[in-house]
Amino acid sequence: MKAKDRRLAELRASIPEITPSEALELQNKGAALIDVRDNEEIAQGSPANAYRLGRSFLELRVEDAVPDLERTLCVMCAGGVRSLFAAEALKRMGYRDVRSISGGFNRWKNEGHPFEVPTF
């Protein structure tokens, strides 16, 4: 098994993964949805009211966007892999309830969940 595959297995064992439907339900109840894709990816669409922080700046910007360490965070990337790494980083920063969206934005869109094309 490759090192990256071992690491992903470790992350999947420690980070809860949820479906896009579960993430939308949690967002409607007050959870923060964090889109960690790059701007080029986000330009193709992103869930409404998502925090679009980008993985490369996540740790530098998340506390300004979501200062409450107790707030549930649902993390999204394109396919559900980068969000696992991002969720782990958020847990290390002290966020207590962090979840990764399985299948990412690709699954979100394919399942027909609402999204918008943001303007930058």
Buried (B, 14 or more C-beta within 10 A) or exposed (E): EEEEEEEBEEBBEEBEBBBBBBBBEBBEEEBBBBBBBBEEBBEEBBBEEBBBBBBEEBBEBBEEEBEEEEBBBBBBBBBBBBBBBBBBBBBEEEBEBBBBBBBBBBBBBEEEBEBEEBEE
